[in-house]
Amino acid sequence: MKKLILMLMLCAPMAMSAQKFGHVDAQSVMQNLPEFMKVRGELEAQAKQYDNDLKLMQDEIQKKVDNYEKSKSTMNATKQQEEEKTIQDLLQKFQQAQQDNQQAFQKAQQEKMQPIMTKVMTAIKNVGKAGGYVYIMDNASGIPYISDTLSKDVTADVKAEIAKMK
């Protein structure tokens, strides 16, 4: 039994060295794709539109507040309460619009980026299968260290694979 364990311990390093590991900078691959640039432009335009819409709402609220402050002293109590309620309603609409815009933007981002991410993941899998890799990890996954001697950078291979997919 001891001999078997000793033999396994001696063979384990050889078995490990026969396995291939790779790493990739998926973010770099993605950012070089023309469809990524297109989607990024669309998302930036959508974000700018949302910002403009919110700015208009903010300006409208500010005008209401300014008008209220100027004419508050000449209003009766009922009119003051009506104006305050109007301002409160506008503030609530503004906050709701912010939340709605954020959710809509996140949904659009996810929908538009999903095909690009799928394309990159497919290319990584193809490179992994073709190259006989056991594991290909993404540099952005937070791994503090990746050995260049034990792991091959397959970023260029993935870019080439994507170019073949077109």
DOPA-732122 format. One record per atom (N, C-alpha, C): atom name; x, y negated, z negated. Coordinates in steps of 0.001 Angstrom, whole numbers, always signed. Layout:
# DOPA-732122
PT  pagu        u        v        w
PT    CA        X        Y        Z
...
END
This chain:
# DOPA-732122
PT  pagu        u        v        w
PT     N     +820    +1190       +0
PT    CA       +0       +0       +0
PT     C     +867    -1257       +0
PT     N    +1921    -1240     -825
PT    CA    +2824    -2380     -881
PT     C    +3490    -2612     +461
PT     N    +3852    -1519    +1134
PT    CA    +4500    -1652    +2437
PT     C    +3549    -2276    +3457
PT     N    +2256    -1925    +3375
PT    CA    +1260    -2473    +4298
PT     C    +1105    -3980    +4089
PT     N    +1021    -4394    +2836
PT    CA     +888    -5813    +2521
PT     C    +2134    -6571    +2972
PT     N    +3313    -5995    +2714
PT    CA    +4561    -6624    +3123
PT     C    +4635    -6738    +4652
PT     N    +4193    -5728    +5340
PT    CA    +4204    -5744    +6801
PT     C    +3243    -6813    +7334
PT     N    +2069    -6929    +6728
PT    CA    +1095    -7947    +7145
PT     C    +1645    -9347    +6919
PT     N    +2330    -9530    +5798
PT    CA    +2901   -10839    +5493
PT     C    +3999   -11202    +6495
PT     N    +4765   -10226    +6930
PT    CA    +5825   -10477    +7891
PT     C    +5259   -10726    +9293
PT     N    +4166   -10083    +9627
PT    CA    +3571   -10225   +10963
PT     C    +2686   -11466   +11080
PT     N    +2183   -11966    +9980
PT    CA    +1273   -13116   +10014
PT     C    +1893   -14333   +10686
PT     N    +3142   -14716   +10351
PT    CA    +3713   -15874   +11046
PT     C    +3831   -15667   +12557
PT     N    +4138   -14441   +12987
PT    CA    +4240   -14179   +14422
PT     C    +2870   -14303   +15082
PT     N    +1836   -13841   +14414
PT    CA     +485   -13933   +14970
PT     C      +44   -15388   +15051
PT     N     +416   -16168   +14051
PT    CA      +48   -17581   +14045
PT     C     +762   -18340   +15162
PT     N    +2002   -17995   +15422
PT    CA    +2750   -18735   +16434
PT     C    +2266   -18417   +17845
PT     N    +1579   -17295   +18015
PT    CA    +1065   -16943   +19328
PT     C     -204   -17730   +19664
PT     N     -806   -18324   +18685
PT    CA    -2028   -19081   +18911
PT     C    -1689   -20501   +19339
PT     N    -2527   -21034   +20247
PT    CA    -2297   -22381   +20749
PT     C    -3294   -23345   +20130
PT     N    -2780   -24484   +19703
PT    CA    -3613   -25535   +19139
PT     C    -3394   -26807   +19945
PT     N    -4438   -27579   +20079
PT    CA    -4323   -28828   +20817
PT     C    -5006   -29964   +20081
PT     N    -4683   -31163   +20492
PT    CA    -5361   -32338   +19958
PT     C    -5620   -33295   +21109
PT     N    -6665   -34106   +20944
PT    CA    -7089   -34989   +22016
PT     C    -7530   -36326   +21420
PT     N    -7338   -37362   +22175
PT    CA    -7846   -38679   +21793
PT     C    -9134   -38894   +22599
PT     N   -10234   -38354   +22091
PT    CA   -11514   -38389   +22803
PT     C   -11976   -39823   +23042
PT     N   -11684   -40718   +22119
PT    CA   -12073   -42126   +22276
PT     C   -11384   -42733   +23486
PT     N   -10110   -42443   +23654
PT    CA    -9353   -42934   +24813
PT     C    -9917   -42369   +26107
PT     N   -10252   -41093   +26091
PT    CA   -10836   -40460   +27276
PT     C   -12147   -41154   +27631
PT     N   -12985   -41340   +26618
PT    CA   -14301   -41934   +26832
PT     C   -14193   -43368   +27351
PT     N   -13296   -44140   +26791
PT    CA   -13171   -45547   +27159
PT     C   -12662   -45738   +28586
PT     N   -12045   -44721   +29170
PT    CA   -11545   -44822   +30541
PT     C   -12595   -44446   +31576
PT     N   -13746   -43969   +31132
PT    CA   -14784   -43566   +32071
PT     C   -15563   -44776   +32578
PT     N   -15819   -44855   +33873
PT    CA   -16579   -45988   +34418
PT     C   -17983   -46074   +33822
PT     N   -18606   -44912   +33563
PT    CA   -19948   -44931   +32982
PT     C   -19945   -45485   +31556
PT     N   -18825   -45308   +30858
PT    CA   -18724   -45876   +29517
PT     C   -18696   -47400   +29595
PT     N   -17926   -47916   +30555
PT    CA   -17847   -49374   +30719
PT     C   -19211   -49946   +31070
PT     N   -19937   -49253   +31923
PT    CA   -21277   -49693   +32326
PT     C   -22215   -49719   +31119
PT     N   -22209   -48629   +30349
PT    CA   -23078   -48528   +29170
PT     C   -22697   -49591   +28145
PT     N   -21418   -49792   +27953
PT    CA   -20974   -50807   +26995
PT     C   -21473   -52191   +27403
PT     N   -21405   -52492   +28699
PT    CA   -21911   -53768   +29201
PT     C   -23411   -53902   +28978
PT     N   -24145   -52830   +29253
PT    CA   -25599   -52846   +29041
PT     C   -25933   -53056   +27566
PT     N   -25206   -52368   +26701
PT    CA   -25469   -52491   +25261
PT     C   -25112   -53884   +24744
PT     N   -24023   -54442   +25257
PT    CA   -23645   -55804   +24858
PT     C   -24702   -56810   +25306
PT     N   -25248   -56615   +26509
PT    CA   -26300   -57509   +27011
PT     C   -27555   -57384   +26158
PT     N   -27874   -56148   +25784
PT    CA   -29056   -55934   +24948
PT     C   -28856   -56561   +23563
PT     N   -27681   -56418   +22992
PT    CA   -27394   -57008   +21689
PT     C   -27479   -58527   +21763
PT     N   -26979   -59096   +22844
PT    CA   -27034   -60552   +23021
PT     C   -28482   -61024   +23125
PT     N   -29315   -60267   +23837
PT    CA   -30730   -60625   +23957
PT     C   -31408   -60583   +22591
PT     N   -31119   -59540   +21822
PT    CA   -31688   -59445   +20473
PT     C   -31236   -60626   +19610
PT     N   -29959   -60975   +19702
PT    CA   -29436   -62110   +18935
PT     C   -30124   -63415   +19345
PT     N   -30312   -63592   +20648
PT    CA   -30993   -64804   +21130
PT     C   -32432   -64874   +20629
PT     N   -33128   -63751   +20670
PT    CA   -34507   -63711   +20182
PT     C   -34574   -64077   +18694
PT     N   -33655   -63525   +17918
PT    CA   -33633   -63815   +16484
PT     C   -33264   -65275   +16227
PT     N   -32372   -65804   +17034
PT    CA   -31979   -67214   +16891
PT     C   -33188   -68128   +17135
PT     N   -33978   -67813   +18164
PT    CA   -35187   -68596   +18434
PT     C   -36158   -68542   +17258
PT     N   -36306   -67363   +16688
PT    CA   -37195   -67222   +15525
PT     C   -36662   -68027   +14343
PT     N   -35354   -67981   +14143
PT    CA   -34733   -68745   +13055
PT     C   -34961   -70238   +13255
PT     N   -34788   -70695   +14473
PT    CA   -34998   -72117   +14769
PT     C   -36442   -72526   +14494
PT     N   -37377   -71674   +14876
PT    CA   -38796   -71958   +14631
PT     C   -39076   -72045   +13131
PT     N   -38499   -71120   +12374
PT    CA   -38698   -71141   +10919
PT     C   -38097   -72407   +10333
PT     N   -36904   -72761   +10784
PT    CA   -36246   -73964   +10264
PT     C   -37065   -75212   +10550
PT     N   -37658   -75298   +11747
PT    CA   -38516   -76441   +12079
PT     C   -39714   -76508   +11149
PT     N   -40327   -75361   +10904
PT    CA   -41492   -75313    +9999
PT     C   -41097   -75773    +8599
PT     N   -39951   -75296    +8133
PT    CA   -39488   -75677    +6794
PT     C   -39203   -77177    +6740
PT     N   -38530   -77686    +7768
PT    CA   -38214   -79122    +7811
PT     C   -39491   -79966    +7824
PT     N   -40444   -79581    +8663
PT    CA   -41717   -80315    +8730
PT     C   -42470   -80244    +7401
PT     N   -42416   -79094    +6791
PT    CA   -43082   -78912    +5503
PT     C   -42449   -79825    +4449
PT     N   -41129   -79837    +4400
PT    CA   -40418   -80662    +3422
PT     C   -40715   -82154    +3637
PT     N   -40798   -82577    +4879
PT    CA   -41064   -83989    +5182
PT     C   -42477   -84407    +4795
PT     N   -43433   -83533    +5065
PT    CA   -44830   -83922    +4845
PT     C   -45434   -83330    +3578
PT     N   -44655   -82672    +2776
PT    CA   -45145   -82019    +1559
PT     C   -45803   -83023     +609
PT     N   -45223   -84185     +460
PT    CA   -45734   -85161     -506
PT     C   -47098   -85730      -97
PT     N   -47425   -85669    +1177
PT    CA   -48712   -86210    +1640
PT     C   -49792   -85130    +1750
PT     N   -49439   -83876    +1492
PT    CA   -50394   -82766    +1615
PT     C   -51104   -82522     +295
PT     N   -52351   -82064     +416
PT    CA   -53031   -81628     -802
PT     C   -52557   -80211    -1127
PT     N   -52913   -79690    -2271
PT    CA   -52433   -78395    -2753
PT     C   -52817   -77251    -1807
PT     N   -54017   -77313    -1276
PT    CA   -54478   -76249     -372
PT     C   -53631   -76217     +894
PT     N   -53379   -77368    +1465
PT    CA   -52571   -77466    +2686
PT     C   -51137   -76998    +2421
PT     N   -50598   -77340    +1253
PT    CA   -49249   -76895     +882
PT     C   -49190   -75368     +830
PT     N   -50196   -74766     +210
PT    CA   -50230   -73300     +106
PT     C   -50339   -72654    +1496
PT     N   -51140   -73254    +2371
PT    CA   -51271   -72726    +3734
PT     C   -49934   -72773    +4466
PT     N   -49253   -73910    +4349
PT    CA   -47955   -74060    +5020
PT     C   -46921   -73087    +4444
PT     N   -46922   -72937    +3120
PT    CA   -45986   -72006    +2482
PT     C   -46270   -70571    +2929
PT     N   -47531   -70226    +3043
PT    CA   -47914   -68886    +3503
PT     C   -47463   -68680    +4954
PT     N   -47629   -69698    +5790
PT    CA   -47192   -69620    +7181
PT     C   -45686   -69375    +7258
PT     N   -44945   -70101    +6438
PT    CA   -43485   -69934    +6412
PT     C   -43120   -68534    +5923
PT     N   -43794   -68060    +4888
PT    CA   -43539   -66702    +4371
PT     C   -43828   -65653    +5444
PT     N   -44928   -65840    +6160
PT    CA   -45287   -64900    +7227
PT     C   -44216   -64887    +8316
PT     N   -43725   -66075    +8675
PT    CA   -42668   -66162    +9690
PT     C   -41381   -65471    +9213
PT     N   -41066   -65641    +7937
PT    CA   -39876   -64987    +7382
PT     C   -40025   -63463    +7419
PT     N   -41219   -62979    +7098
PT    CA   -41451   -61535    +7142
PT     C   -41356   -61013    +8575
PT     N   -41906   -61766    +9528
PT    CA   -41810   -61371   +10934
PT     C   -40347   -61341   +11386
PT     N   -39578   -62313   +10920
PT    CA   -38162   -62376   +11260
PT     C   -37432   -61135   +10729
PT     N   -37676   -60805    +9469
PT    CA   -37018   -59638    +8877
PT     C   -37436   -58347    +9587
PT     N   -38721   -58260    +9927
PT    CA   -39195   -57075   +10635
PT     C   -38561   -56989   +12023
PT     N   -38442   -58125   +12684
PT    CA   -37821   -58156   +14006
PT     C   -36354   -57724   +13920
PT     N   -35663   -58149   +12872
PT    CA   -34264   -57735   +12680
PT     C   -34178   -56216   +12571
PT     N   -35037   -55645   +11732
PT    CA   -35025   -54192   +11546
PT     C   -35397   -53465   +12835
PT     N   -36422   -53958   +13518
PT    CA   -36851   -53329   +14766
PT     C   -35749   -53392   +15818
PT     N   -35108   -54541   +15922
PT    CA   -34021   -54700   +16893
PT     C   -32864   -53757   +16585
PT     N   -32532   -53649   +15313
PT    CA   -31430   -52773   +14916
PT     C   -31752   -51320   +15259
PT     N   -32972   -50901   +14951
PT    CA   -33371   -49522   +15260
PT     C   -33403   -49282   +16773
PT     N   -33946   -50228   +17512
PT    CA   -34012   -50089   +18970
PT     C   -32606   -50041   +19571
PT     N   -31709   -50858   +19042
PT    CA   -30335   -50871   +19553
PT     C   -29645   -49539   +19270
PT     N   -29809   -49031   +18056
PT    CA   -29189   -47751   +17711
PT     C   -29740   -46618   +18582
PT     N   -31037   -46651   +18828
PT    CA   -31652   -45626   +19673
PT     C   -31119   -45720   +21100
PT     N   -31049   -46936   +21633
PT    CA   -30524   -47129   +22990
PT     C   -29072   -46693   +23076
PT     N   -28311   -47033   +22058
PT    CA   -26894   -46657   +22027
PT     C   -26753   -45136   +22046
PT     N   -27536   -44482   +21235
PT    CA   -27462   -43024   +21163
PT     C   -27892   -42391   +22493
PT     N   -28985   -42885   +23066
PT    CA   -29485   -42320   +24317
PT     C   -28502   -42532   +25468
PT     N   -27895   -43700   +25519
PT    CA   -26995   -44012   +26628
PT     C   -25624   -43367   +26468
PT     N   -25189   -43165   +25241
PT    CA   -23866   -42590   +25008
PT     C   -23874   -41060   +25035
PT     N   -25024   -40454   +24796
PT    CA   -25095   -38995   +24711
PT     C   -24585   -38299   +25970
PT     N   -24989   -38715   +27176
PT    CA   -24457   -38033   +28362
PT     C   -22933   -38169   +28510
PT     N   -22408   -39302   +28100
PT    CA   -20960   -39516   +28186
PT     C   -20242   -38610   +27193
PT     N   -20772   -38546   +25975
PT    CA   -20163   -37686   +24961
PT     C   -20244   -36215   +25376
PT     N   -21359   -35836   +25966
PT    CA   -21515   -34457   +26432
PT     C   -20490   -34144   +27520
PT     N   -20284   -35083   +28412
PT    CA   -19309   -34902   +29495
PT     C   -17896   -34705   +28928
PT     N   -17526   -35519   +27950
PT    CA   -16199   -35413   +27337
PT     C   -16060   -34078   +26593
PT     N   -17099   -33701   +25839
PT    CA   -17037   -32430   +25092
PT     C   -16951   -31235   +26045
PT     N   -17673   -31302   +27158
PT    CA   -17607   -30229   +28153
PT     C   -16196   -30125   +28727
PT     N   -15592   -31263   +29025
PT    CA   -14222   -31264   +29553
PT     C   -13242   -30690   +28527
PT     N   -13407   -31039   +27262
PT    CA   -12528   -30509   +26212
PT     C   -12692   -28994   +26120
PT     N   -13931   -28516   +26162
PT    CA   -14163   -27066   +26115
PT     C   -13537   -26373   +27320
PT     N   -13688   -26970   +28492
PT    CA   -13103   -26371   +29702
PT     C   -11583   -26287   +29598
PT     N   -10952   -27354   +29108
PT    CA    -9495   -27359   +28923
PT     C    -9105   -26301   +27892
PT     N    -9887   -26210   +26822
PT    CA    -9609   -25211   +25788
PT     C    -9670   -23794   +26315
PT     N   -10704   -23514   +27098
PT    CA   -10851   -22166   +27658
PT     C    -9759   -21879   +28675
PT     N    -9525   -22819   +29572
PT    CA    -8528   -22612   +30629
PT     C    -7121   -22483   +30054
PT     N    -6836   -23219   +28993
PT    CA    -5498   -23191   +28418
PT     C    -5313   -22161   +27328
PT     N    -6364   -21462   +26965
PT    CA    -6268   -20448   +25923
PT     C    -6059   -21024   +24531
PT     N    -6627   -22174   +24285
PT    CA    -6469   -22805   +22976
PT     C    -7441   -22200   +21965
PT     N    -6955   -22048   +20741
PT    CA    -7788   -21574   +19650
PT     C    -8623   -22730   +19116
PT     N    -8030   -23908   +19110
PT    CA    -8663   -25071   +18495
PT     C    -8127   -26334   +19140
PT     N    -9030   -27252   +19484
PT    CA    -8624   -28581   +19934
PT     C    -9333   -29571   +19021
PT     N    -8547   -30350   +18300
PT    CA    -9131   -31307   +17356
PT     C    -9016   -32725   +17903
PT     N    -9939   -33551   +17491
PT    CA    -9956   -34949   +17918
PT     C    -9084   -35758   +16957
PT     N    -8215   -36582   +17510
PT    CA    -7345   -37427   +16680
PT     C    -8153   -38336   +15763
PT     N    -9340   -38744   +16201
PT    CA   -10158   -39677   +15429
PT     C   -10889   -39008   +14277
PT     N   -10725   -37708   +14105
PT    CA   -11478   -36999   +13072
PT     C   -10957   -37256   +11665
PT     N    -9955   -38101   +11540
PT    CA    -9462   -38458   +10213
PT     C    -8368   -37550    +9710
PT     N    -7835   -36715   +10566
PT    CA    -6758   -35819   +10167
PT     C    -5498   -36669   +10014
PT     N    -4887   -36637    +8830
PT    CA    -3761   -37539    +8584
PT     C    -2486   -37192    +9361
PT     N    -2345   -35946    +9762
PT    CA    -1115   -35565   +10455
PT     C    -1406   -34413   +11409
PT     N     -886   -34525   +12615
PT    CA     -974   -33444   +13596
PT     C     +444   -33219   +14111
PT     N     +931   -32010   +13972
PT    CA    +2281   -31678   +14399
PT     C    +2364   -31629   +15920
PT     N    +3285   -32395   +16474
PT    CA    +3479   -32396   +17923
PT     C    +4171   -31118   +18402
PT     N    +4839   -30412   +17498
PT    CA    +5519   -29181   +17899
PT     C    +4576   -27982   +17867
PT     N    +3570   -28012   +17001
PT    CA    +2640   -26887   +16895
PT     C    +1324   -27141   +17623
PT     N    +1084   -28384   +18000
PT    CA     -172   -28751   +18657
PT     C     +144   -29605   +19881
PT     N     -461   -29263   +20999
PT    CA     -211   -29993   +22237
PT     C    -1271   -31080   +22411
PT     N     -840   -32249   +22842
PT    CA    -1776   -33327   +23162
PT     C    -2373   -33022   +24533
PT     N    -3674   -32743   +24557
PT    CA    -4344   -32354   +25801
PT     C    -5197   -33487   +26370
PT     N    -4961   -34711   +25916
PT    CA    -5746   -35859   +26383
PT     C    -5656   -35998   +27900
PT     N    -4463   -35909   +28453
PT    CA    -4289   -36026   +29910
PT     C    -4997   -34889   +30635
PT     N    -4958   -33694   +30061
PT    CA    -5639   -32545   +30661
PT     C    -7148   -32761   +30689
PT     N    -7683   -33345   +29606
PT    CA    -9123   -33606   +29533
PT     C    -9510   -34672   +30553
PT     N    -8680   -35710   +30689
PT    CA    -8950   -36741   +31693
PT     C    -8946   -36131   +33097
PT     N    -8008   -35242   +33366
PT    CA    -7937   -34574   +34666
PT     C    -9163   -33694   +34890
PT     N    -9604   -33034   +33848
PT    CA   -10789   -32172   +33940
PT     C   -12034   -33005   +34252
PT     N   -12149   -34150   +33626
PT    CA   -13291   -35040   +33903
PT     C   -13239   -35527   +35339
PT     N   -12039   -35827   +35827
PT    CA   -11896   -36286   +37214
PT     C   -12361   -35188   +38183
PT     N   -12141   -33922   +37826
PT    CA   -12584   -32816   +38666
PT     C   -14097   -32660   +38620
PT     N   -14722   -33100   +37532
PT    CA   -16177   -32934   +37348
PT     C   -16973   -33863   +38247
PT     N   -16372   -34914   +38746
PT    CA   -17105   -35931   +39520
PT     C   -17534   -35431   +40860
END
